[in-house]
Amino acid sequence: MDSRSDSVAATLETLDGALNTADERGRSMDGRTKRNILDFKGNSMGNSVNVGEARCNSADLTISTDSYTKTGSFTSQTSSYTQETPESNSKRKRKRIGLLTAHGVFEGMGKWDNNSNTVRALRHQVRTMSYDENLMDTMILNQLGTDLSPAKNKKKKPLDLDKNKEKEALVAASIGFPKNFLTEEEIEAGVVQTIGDVEQDNYIEVRNHILARWRENVHLWLDKSQVMESIRSQHKVLVDAAYKFLSAYGYINFGVAPAIKVVIPEEPTKSTVIIIGAGLAGLGAARQLLAFGHKVVVIEGRNRPGGRVYTRKMEGGGERAAADLGGSVITGLHGNPLGVLARQLSLPLHKIREKCPLYQPNGSPLVADVDAKVEAQFNKLLDRASQLREQMGQIAEGISLGQTLETLREDAGVAEVLSERQLFDWHLANLEYANAGLLSDLSLAFWDQDDPYEMGGDHCFLPGGNVRLVSALAEGVPILYGKQVHTIRYSASGVQVVTANQVFEGDMALCTVPLGVLKHNIIKFEPELPQRKLDAIRRLGFGLLNKVAMLFPRVFWGSEVDTFGHLAESSDRRGEFFLFYSYAAVSGGPLLLALIAGEAAINFERMPPTDATQRVLAILRGIFEPKGISVPDPIQAVCTRWGGDPLSFGSYSHVAVGASGDDYDILAESVGDGRLFFAGEATNRRYPATMHGALLSGLREAGNIAAHAANRLVVAKVERAVPKDTQAYAALLADLFREPDLEFGSFAVLFDPRAEEPKSHVLLRVMIGMGTRKKINESGLIDQPAMPQRLLFQQLQMHQQQQLHLYTMINRQQAIDLMEIRGGDKMRLYYLCETLGVKLVGRRGLGAQGDALVAAIKWNRAARRPSSIAPVILNGRSSVKLVKQQALPQENLQLR
């Protein structure tokens, strides 16, 4: 039995087992489906391609064979990316080239349109909601028409948060924020103290308002004070939390607008970060970190920025054009950070038109009825495959999408006529193009796991090529080109990045190399990456897409379409030049690109450029010459070879059999206790295989790096400021409490100098007499049935050396409420321990959070000028003690 038969047999056995298991679990599966799968006799996917020989007979034909042609570049119909990936998977999986309006999926934003004629809309899964894309389109058009003018300096009246909240929620949803829930990132950042209550609801409205406010005019820096102009002052704490989160992770105030660039400090003062890779992820992270005040250097193996986003200039015969050989399409303008960059640069975008005529192998136009029939059948099979995986449960994780579709196709008797099978194969090729991989490699269970997050809005070309975005991001960023990294060392003390002849040392490193490079072990990590991450690298797929770019003397294919497709004669060549992009409207010249996907893309890398060009010309002449249109030889042709590129080894990632969306998250995890970080399209679970996913991952990691650096600084300050010796720590606390911010009865309070909000932390000290030392129970209350309370509190007036000091952390408002409790210290102690549920601890029981607060108070006092007066403001309440604060002795300011 040959390997093909073995594959079929294995598929039958696996599917049969899956069905039996599903039956045992009580899942409903009709007998017809089970019989259909068991009767599977079709061919397996991924057959080898037979590439015929072709000769170049034109003396005028010029084939470009420069270094980039040899190493390759890739294009993608829905997104461009740098060391990341091209367009969005989801968009590329749509009908033909994914030009239909995308339906962003966010809970609470309305119902999902199950009547959509997109491939993805037919699958039954979480994507049950969407937002109003027509309204979003209108909003974006309004912004494009008004946001280039500076906003009037006019103070706005405070608005009720309920006003316009649906509009603002719409903007937030387009960016990826649910309407009624926090994202995982927000929860991890601790933006609210309690999940699921009114505070969360108010935070979400504040967050949405900030997002919508900045997206109105991305040319300007949005200051927190501007936000407060339209939000009630009582929500200042929520504004602080939302503004800090959105700024740190690149949701607002990012990009290349002049007002954004001026915030980069001339002299960085924070940690040193080494970024490996000058693709969209690396460049996005670098700009953010520079704005945060970090020292940054980017190390790039190529002699240009952009990574897998590469715009090649082509010229000759008086014609010139810009060809995007890598990521090429901006997929979905709603919420897309690439759209933000284009707006900031005032770059026009060309909406890709939906019209995409298909031509048969002989060049004749496809009959419309056959086109509609086969497309409907294809979508139904995808729908059935989705239902089947739900019935299979976990077993579907070990089965490929390609095997399942072929089984279902044969059973249903779909596309048995040759002409219909050729069209069906075209749709399969389009699906392989969307994933840069063979359908036989794609996981049935998770191949489309990113669908719920796809960007909505139009798909666009950028006139002049995506190099315009790359160049803007790279401007002012320190980049060292032509340096291939072969070793990355990381430890508790920092990182080392080693190239052929240099060693770079820093506090942290960000690795943005493509998944293909990680799979080929081009970079040695010392120590080795955790097994968990190595397994994720192995499981995820990394596929291939190639293209041929041709500059012609004239546009012979017409100006009414941006795309057209061609059907292959046989299934094993279905992805060979199956789709054409017309760049005539955006490149500056008569430029045409032919795409090669699936197994054909693999075999294409072994095909001589002249042969490839002649095959493309044969297809074009078969289509246009019967119409009386002559097809000239190209002035210049360029063939990509992304699979053989040692700096990428492929195009973009996909979820292979055995992998899941979790693997993207694992690949994104930092290692070495916050020393080595990872970014790139293959680290973005929501937007993998997309250009915007790459950029977003860089912004994400810039926020993570800044957070780790800040935490490390706090820990260092705590270690220097808080003595480890028990007696020394006691002396420090006694010294600090000599000048409390609040003092009432036996209670004293120190405020956090870093925040003034009612919910900011304070350190509370309670003085209790020595006679009660052994009578403090686990809850912090005093066990003393025999001692009258008046005797207990009389002991609180004893000399300090005879007193026990207990501590706890509460918030500022609770401290004020405690001070105003009637009934003296007895009732205050009861309120503290019973009502607030606080546990009193010794000085060493405060933990890391308490130590950090003590350190902050110490450093703040040391930095104050002598004899400064710091009044405490308590909303008009008067029984407050004003404390004179003095600087600590100079020797306490010594840094290690």
N, C-alpha and C positions, 0 to 999 in steps of 0.2 A: 504494500500500500504506500503510495507516495505521500509526501508531506502535506499536500493539499487534502487528501482523503483523511489523513490523520487529524488534521484540523477540524474537518467536518464531523468526524466521529467524536472528537473531544467535545465539540460544541453540543452535539446531540446528547452525549452522556451528561454533560453539565446541566443543560436545560432540563433534561428528564429528571435529574436529581432535584433540581430546583422546584420543579412542579410537584414532585412527590412531597417534598418538604413543605411546600406551600399548602398542599392539601392537608398534611398532618397538622399544620398550624390553624387550620380552619379557614384559610383564605378562600375566597370565591374565585374559581377559575373554570370557565365553561369547558365542556369536553371538546368542543371544536378547536379551541386554542391549543389544548394539550395535544390533540391529534395532529394539528398542523405542525407544531414544532417537532414532534416525533417523526413526522414524515419528511423532514428537511433533507433535501438532496442537492441543494444548490452549491454553487462555488463559494469558497471562502474569499474574504477580502484580501487585498494586499498581494495580488499576483505580481510576478516580476514583469517589468516593462521591456518589450522588445523594441529597441531603438534602431530604426533603420539607418542606412547610410545616406547622406545627402552631400552634394557637391556644390561649391560656390563657383558659378560661372561668370559672375559679374566682376569685371575688372574695376568698376567704380565703387564697389562695396568696401567700406572701411570698418574693420572690426576693432573695437577698443579692447586692448588686453593689458591695461595698466594694473598696478598692484591691487586696486580696489576691485577690479573685475575678477581677478584671480581669487581674492579672498572672499568676495561676495558681498551682497547687500540684500536686504529683503524688503518687500513692500507688503502692505497689508491693506485690505480694502477698508478696514474700519478704524485703524488707529495706527499711529506711529509711535515708536518708542525708541529710546536710546538703549542703554545697556539693559534694556528691559524688553518691551515687546511692542508690536504694532497695535493696531486698533483693537477695539473691544471685541472679544469673542462673541459676545451676544449679538452685536450688530452684524458681524460677518455671517452669522448663521441664518440670517433672514433670507427671504425670497431673493434668489439670484445674488445680489451684492449687498443686501441689507440696506436698501435705501428707504424703506418704509419708516414711518415715524416710530420711534422707540417708545415703549411703555415702561417708564420707571416704576418699580414696584416698591411701595412703602406702605406699611400698615396704616390704616386709618385715613388714607387719602382718596378713597373712592373705590369703585369696583373695577376689577381687571376686565378688559375687553376680550372675552373668549372668542369673539367673532373675527379677531384680527387675523389677517392672512399671512402673518409671519410664522416662520417655522416654530419659534419658541412659544408662541401663544397657545399652541395646541397641547402643550404638556401640562399634566395635572400636578401641580406642586404648590409651594408656598405663595407663589406670585398671584395672589388673589386680589390685590389692591393696586391702584395706580393714582396718579394725580392728573389734573386737567392740563394736558400738554398744549392745547390751543391757547388757553389762558397764559401759559408760561411763554409760548411763542410771542404773544402780544406784548407781554412785559419786557421780554428781551429786545424786541424791536423798539419799544419806547425808550429803553435804556440806551440803545445804540444811537438813537436820535437826539438824546439830551445829555448824556453823561460826559461829553467831551468838553463841556463848558464848566468852569469852576462853579461850585455851588454858592449861592448867595449867602453872605454872612448874616443870616437872619435867625434870631433866636426863636426856637420853636416853642409853642405852648406844650406843657406836659399833656400827654395823651393817655387815655385809659388803655390798659394792656389788652382789653377785649377788642378794641378797634383795629381793624385790618389784620387781625391775627391769622385769618384763613389765608390771606394773600402771603403773609410772611411764612406761614407753615408750608405753603406751596414752594417758595424759594428754598426753604430748608430741605424739603423732601427731594427736590431736584438735585441737591448736593449730596444726599445720602442720609439725612437725619429723619427718623420716624416722627410721625406727627404727635404721638402720645407716649413715647417711650424714650428712655435714654439709650445711647449707644453703649457698647461694652467699654469703649475708650473713655467715655464720660464717667461711667461707674468706677472704673479703675482710677481715674483722676480725682474722684471724690468731690465732684462738683456740688453735691448736696449731701446733707447729713443723713437724711432719711429717704430711702427709696420708696416711691409709690404714694406719697402724701401730697398735700397742697403745695409744699415747698417745691417738689419736683415739677408740678404743673406750672407753677410760676416761673421756675427756671427755664423750662422749655419755651415758654412764650418770650422770655427775655432773650434766650439764645437765638430763637428764630428772628426776633427783631434786629439783633446785631448783624446776623447773616444777611438779611434783606437790606439793611441799611448800607452795608458796604458794597453789596452787589449792585446797588443803584448807581454807584460811581466808583469803579475800581481804579480810577486814576488818582484818587486821593487817599491819604492815610486817615483812617477812622480812629479818633482818639476816644478814650473812655468818657471824657467829659462831654463829648458830643452825644454819646449814647444817653447820658443822664439827662440831657435836655428834653428827651421825649419819654422818659420812664420815671415813675414816681420814686422819690427819694427812699421810700421804705424798702425798695428792692435793690438798694445799692450793693448789698452782700451778694445777691444773685448776679448782678451786673459784673462785679469783680470776678466771680467764679467763671461765668460764661466768657467774658472778655479774655481772661487769662488762658482758658482752655483753647478757644478758637484762634487766638494769636499764636500760642505755642505750637499748635499742630497744623498751621498753615491753612486755615479756613478763611481767614481775613488778613488783610495787610500783607499779602505776599505778591511776588511777581517782579516786574521790571519797569513799572511806571516811575518817572522821576521822583515823585513824592515818596515812593516806597524805597527807592535806592538811597535817598539822603539819610535814612536812619542808620545806615551801616557806619559804625564808629571808625574813625581814622586809625585809632590805636586799640586793637583788641586786647582785652584784659583777662579773658577767661581761658578755659582749657584749650589744649591743642588737639585738633581732630584731623586725622589723615583719611582722605576719601579715595578709595580705589575705584576708578571709573568715572569718566566725564560724560556719561549718558544723561538722560533726563532725570533719573533718580539722583545721581551724584551731583549734578548741577543744581537741582532744586534744593537738595540738602545743604549744599555749600552756601548758597545765597542766604538761606534762613539762618544758618549758624553764624555767618559773618554779621548778619543783622543783630543776632543775639550777643555779639561781642566775643565770639570764639576765634581763635587762630586756626586757620584752615589752609590745607594744601591738598590739591587734587592730583592724583597720579593716573595718567592715561596711557594705555599701551599703543593706541593709534597716534597718528600725527594730526589728528583733528578731534574736535569734540563731537558729541552726538551718539556715539556707539552705533546701535542698530537703526538710528535715524540718520540717514545719509542722503543728502541732495547732491547729485552729480551734475555739473555743468557740461552740456553737450553743445558743440558748435561745428560749423562747416558749411561751405557753399552759401555763405551769407545768412545762414539761419543759426539761431542759438536757442537753447531751452534749458530749463532746470528740471531734472528727473529725480523724483523721490524713489531711490532704489531700496530704501528701508521702509520704515513706517510712513504711510502716505495719507491716510484719511483721518480726519478728526471726527470721531464718531459720537454724535450727540452733543449738542451745544448746551443743553440744560445742565447747569452745575459743573460743566467740564472746566477744569483749571486751564486747559489749553485755550479754550474760548476766552478766558479771562486775560491770558497773555496777549492774544490777538487784539482784544479790545484796548489793552493798555498801549500796544504798539500802533494802534489805529490801522491795523491791517484788514483789508476786505477779505471775506471768505466766499468761496464759490460753492453754493449748494448743489450737491450731486443730484441730477435729475433721475427720476424713478424709471424712466423708459430704458429698457434693456432688451433689445431684440436678440433673438437666438437664431443661429444659422446651422443647418444640417451639415454633415460631413462633406457633401458635394457643393456646399456654398449656398444652396437655396434657402429662403426664409422658412422658418418653422411654421407649420399650420397652427393657427390660433387655437382651434378646438383641441388638437392633440396636446398643445402646450398646457392648456387649462386642465385637461383630463389627467395628465401624468403628474402635474404639480399637486392636484388634489389627492391623488393616490399616495404620493410621496409623503404629504403632510399627515394623511391618515395612518400610514405605517409608523411614522414618528410618534403619533398619538398612541397607537397600540403598543409600541415599545415602552412608552412611558407607563401605561397601565400595567404592562407585564412586569416591569421592575418593581412596581408597588406590590404586586402579588408575590414576587420572589423574596422581597425583603433583603436580608443581608446577603443572600446568595448572589444577588445581582452584582455585587461588588467584584465578583470574579469572572464576569462575563463581559464581552465587548459589545459596543453598540453596533459595530459592523456585522458581527455574527448574527445578532438578533434581527437586524433589518433584512439581511439576506434570507434568513429563515422565514420571516413573516412574508417577504415578497414572494418567495416561491410558493408558499402555502396558499396565498391569496390569488395567485395567478396574475400578478401585476407585471406589466411591462414584458410580456412574452414575445410581442412583435418586435423585430429588430429596431425599427424607428423609435418605438416607445422605450425600448431598453436603452438606447443611446441617450435619450432625454433624461431618463431616470438616472443614468450614470452621471450626467452633467450635474444633477442636484447632489449626488453623492460627492462629486469632486468639489462642489461649492462648500459642502459641509467639511470636507477635509481641509479646504483652504481656511475656513473659519477657525479651525483648531490647529493648523500647522502639523497635522499628524494623520496617520492612516486610521480609518474607521475601525479597523481590526485591533487597534491599540487603545481606543477610547473606552473609558469605563462606562458601561451601561448605567450604573448607579449614579455617577457623579459628573458625567462629562459636561453638564450644563448647570453645575451648582452655583455659578455666578449670575444666573439669569435674573434673580430678584433685584439685582442692584444696577443693571445696565443703565447707562446714561440716556436720557430722553432727548428728543430734538433732532434736528437735521444732521445728516452726514455731509462733511464739507472737505474740499481741497483748499489748501492755502496757496494762493498765487505766489510764485517765486520759490515755493518749496518750504518744507518744515525747517530748513536750515535757518530761516529767519527767526524762528523761536529759539533754536539752539544757540545761535549767535548772541541773542539778547540775554539769555540765561548765563552764558559763559563770560559776558563782558564784566571785567573787573575781578573775576575769580582767579586766584593763583592756580594755574594748571601747568603741570610738567608733562609734556608729550613724549611719546616714543619710549616710555619706560614700562616694561612688562613686569608685573609683580610675580615672584615665584615663591615667596614665603611670607606668612603673616604670623608673628609671635604675639601672644597676649598673656598677661599675668596680672596680679593684683596691683603691681606698680605702674603698669602702662602697656604700650604696644610698640612693636617694631614691624615695619613693612620693608621687605628686602626686594630690591631689583637686581639686575645683573651686576651693577657696580656701585650701588648706593644702599645705605640703610637709613630709613626715616624713623624717628622716634617721636612718640606723642602720648597724650593721655588716653585717647580713644581712637578707634578706627571704624570706618563704615565701608563695608564691602558691597559693591553694587554690580559685580560681574554677572554675566548671564548664567542661567542654570546650566547651559551646555558646558561652560568652563568648569563649573563645580563638578559636573558629572565626569569630566575627563581628568579630574585631579591635577589640573595644571598648577594650582596654587597649593602649597604645603602649609598646613596649619599646625602650629606648635603652641600648646598641646593639640592633639587631634580633636576635631569637632566631636561633640557628644554623639553617641550612637543614634539617639533620637533624631538628630538633624541629618546625619548621614543616611538614615533610612528614608527620610522624607525626600532627600535629593535623589535617591535611587528610585523611589516609587513614582515621583512626578515625571510626566513625559515632556520631551522637548523636541518639537517637530521642525518641519522645513517648508519654506515657501520661497520660490525663486521667480525671477522675471527677466524678460528681455525688453530693454528700452531702445526705441528706434526713432531717430530724428530724420524726418523726410523733407523733401524740397517743398511739399505743399500738403495741405489737409485734404486728402482725397476721400476720406470716410464721412465727411459731412460735419456740420456743426450742431445738429439737432439732438445728438445723444452724447452722454459722457461715458457710457459703457455699452458693450455688446458682447455676446457670448458665442462660442463655437462648440459643436458636439463632436466627440471623437468617434471613430469608426468602431473601435473595440474597447471593452471594459478596462483592459489593462493599461490603456493610455488615456483614460477619461480626464485626468487632470492636466494633460499637456496642452498648453495654450488655450485653456477653456474659457478664459475671460480676458477682455481687452479694456484698458483704461485710456480714454482720450484726455490728454493733458493740454490740448491745443488752447483751451480757454484760460489756462492758469500758468502755463510754463513759459510763455513768451514765444513759443514757436510750434511748428507742426510735429508734436511728440506723441507717440503711441507706445503703450506698455502692454505686453502680453504676460499673463500670470501662469505659473506652473505649480500645481499642488499635488499632494499625495505621493504615491510611489513614483509618479512621473517627475516630481521635483528631485527625488533622490537620484534617479537615473540621469536627469538633466545635467548633473554636476560632472558626469563623464562624457557629455556630448561636446564636441568641438564647437566653439562659437559660430563658425561659418555654417556648420550644419544646422544649428539651432535657428539661425537667422533665415536660412533658406526654407526651413519648415514653416516658419511664421509667414514668410512671403507667399508660400504656396497656399496657405489658408486664406490670406487676404485677397489674393488674386482670384481664388475660387469664389469668394463672396462678391467682389466688386466688379470684376471684368465682365461677367455676364450682364451687368447693368450698363455696360458701355463705359465704365470708369477704369482708366489705366492706373496701375499701381507701380510707382517708380521704385527703384532700389533706394534703400536708406542711405543717407549721407554718413551716418554713424550709428553703430549698434553696440550696446553694452549688455553683457550677460552676467547675472549675479551668481555667486557660489557661496551662499551662506553656510552650507553644511561643512565646507572645507575651511572656513575662516577660523583660524586658531584663537581668535579673540571672541568668538561666539559659539561656534559649532552648532549652528542652527538658527532658528528664527524666533519662536516664542513657545511658551509652555502650554500644556494641557493636562487634564486629569486622566492618566492612563489607568488601565485595568489594575486593580489593587491599591490605587491611590484614592484620596478624597480631598475635599477642601481643607481639611485639617492640616494637610501637609504644607499648604501655603503659609498657614499660621506658624507652623513649626519652623519653617525656613526663615521666617521673619524674626524669630526669637533671638535676643542677644545672648552672648556667652561671655564667660570670664568675669562674672559679677559686674556687668555693665561696662566692659572694656571694648568688646568687639560686636558691632551691629551689622545688620543685613538689610538691604533695600533692593528694589528692582521689581519688575512686573511679576516675577515668580514668587514674590513675597507678599503679594496683594491678593487676598482671597476674594475680595469683592470685584476687583477689576483686573484679573490676570490677563496676560496676552494683549494688553492695551498700552498705548502711549500714555494716556492720562493716568493709568494705573501705576506706571513707572514713576511719573512725577509725584503723584500722591504718596507713594511709598517713601520717596525722599523727604517730603515735607513731614511725614509721620515720624521718620527716624530722627530728623533734626529735633523735633520736640522731645523724643525719648532721650536723645543724647544730652540735651540741655537739662532735662530733669535729673538724669543720673549725675551730671556734673554738679548741679546745685545740691543734691542730696549728699554727694561726696564731700562737698565743701562744708556743709552743715556738720557732718560727722567729724570732719577734721577740726572744726571749731569747737565742737563739743569735747573732743578728746583733749584739746589744748586748754579749754576754758573750765572744764569740769574735772576736778581732781579725782583720781581713782581711789586715793587714800580716804578712808571713812572719816577720820578726824578733820582732814583738810576740806572735805566736802561739807561737813557740818559747819565748819568755820565760814565757808563761802556763803552758805544759806543764811547763817546768822548775820553776816555782813550785809547781805542784800535786804534782809527783812528789817534792818535798822531804819530803812527809809521805805516803808510800804506805800503803795499807791492808795490803798484803803486800809483803815484800821478801826475795828469796832469790837468792844469787849475783849474776848480771848481770841479773836480772829484777825488775821492780817492777810492782805491780798497784794500780789504783784501782777501787773498787767503785762501782756505780751507787747513789747514795743514795736513789733512789726505790723500790727493790725489794731484798728480801733472799733471794729464792728462789734455789735452786741454778742455775736456768737463766737468771737475770738477767745482763745484759751487764756486762762489766768491760773496762777499758782496760789493756792489757799493753804495757810498754816493755821492749825489749831493748837493752842497751848493747854496741856492737861497736867495736873499735879502729879508728882512722883508716886503718891500713894495709890494712884489708880493704874499704874503701869501694867500690872498683871491682870487687870480686869477689863481689858479691851477685847471684845469677841471678834469673830471672823468678819462680821458685817461692818465693823468699825464703830459699833455702838459700845457704850460703857456698861458692863455688867456690874451692877452694884445695888442689889436689892436691900442690903442692910444699911447703906449710907444714904441719908437724906440728901436730896438734890442741893439744898442750900449749902451743905458741907462740901459737896463736890465742887460747886462753883466758887466757894470760898478758897479752895485750894488753887484755883486758877490765878489767884492774886499773889501766890508765893514767888520767891526769888527765882529768876530764870534758871539758875543752876540746879534748882530742884524741880524743874518742869520737864515734861515730855512733850516734844514737838511732833505732831502728826501732820501729814500733808495729803492733798488731793488736787486734782485738776478739774475745774468747772469752766463755764464760759463767763464772760464779763457781765452779762445781764443777770445770770444766776447769782453772781457775787453781790450785785446791787440789791437784788431781791432779798438775799440772805441778810444783808445789813439792815434792811427795813422791817424785818420780822419783829413783831411785838412779843414781849415776854422774856426778853433777855437771852443770855447764852444758852439756857436750857432749851428754849423753844427753837433757837437757831440750830443747835446740834440735832434736835429731833427733825427739823425741816431738812437739814443737810443729809442725814443718813436714812431717814424714812421716806420723805417726799421725793427727794432727788435720787435716792438709792445709791448714794456715794459711799465708797469704802475708803476709810482713812488708812494711810500706810506710813511707814517710816521713811526717812530721807532717801534710802537706797531703793525704795519700792516704787519710785516714780516712773522707772523705765526710760526707754530711749526718748520718748516724746517729752517727758518731763526734763530729762537732761538737756535736750535741745532748747527748751524754753528757758531753763536756767542759764544756759550759755548765751542765748540771745539777750537776756536781761543784763548779764554781766558786760557783754560787749557794748551794748547800747549805753550803759552808764559810763563806761570807760571813755566813750567817744564824746560825751557831753562836755560842754564848757563848764567850769566851776560856777557855782552859785546861780545856775539857771533854774527858773521856776517852771514847773510843768503842772498846770492845773488839770484836774480830772473833770471832764464834762459828762454830766449824767442827766441829760434832758431836763435841765431846770431844777433837779433835786438838790437840796442845799446841804445836807448833813455830811459833807465830804471834807476830808482833811487834805489841805494843800501841803505837799511835801517838798522841802528844799533838797535838790539833788546835786551831788558833787561828783567830780571825776574820781575814779579809783586811782591809786598810785600808779605811776608810769611803768613800774616793773611788771605790772599785770598785763601790759599791752604787748609784751614780747611775743613774737610769733616764732614758731619752731622753724 
